[in-house]
Amino acid sequence: MILFHKNKKELHKIRNFVNEYLYKEGLQIKENWTLFKVDSRPIDFMGFRFYRGYTTLRCGIFLRMKRRIKKIYKKGKITKTDAGAVMSYHRLDKKYKFISDT
């Protein structure tokens, strides 16, 4: 679960409220939760890095995509599976900036 707010005190209040609700449902938040400023570092989540104002792919996913396209190019022919992979990468390209760390 990711929560955003300008004020840390408000985030703690929201977290306590969520904790109480989850306790009533028989659930709980993991003990290793943390609060940090988004301005100082990105949120690394589900293969992406979320910064304030823009999103990038994780470096490893970018490299995997690059290698896959290079492999398809070297084969000289494209299969249905390859076409599906390239189309999914194309959708990512339209939505997110591709910036690698290397």
Buried (B, 14 or more C-beta within 10 A) or exposed (E): EEEEEEEEEEBEEBBEEBBEEEEEEEEEEEEEEEEEEEEEEBBEEEEBBBBEEEBBBBEEBBBBBEEBBEEBEEEEEEEEEBEEBBEEBEEBEEEBEEEEEE
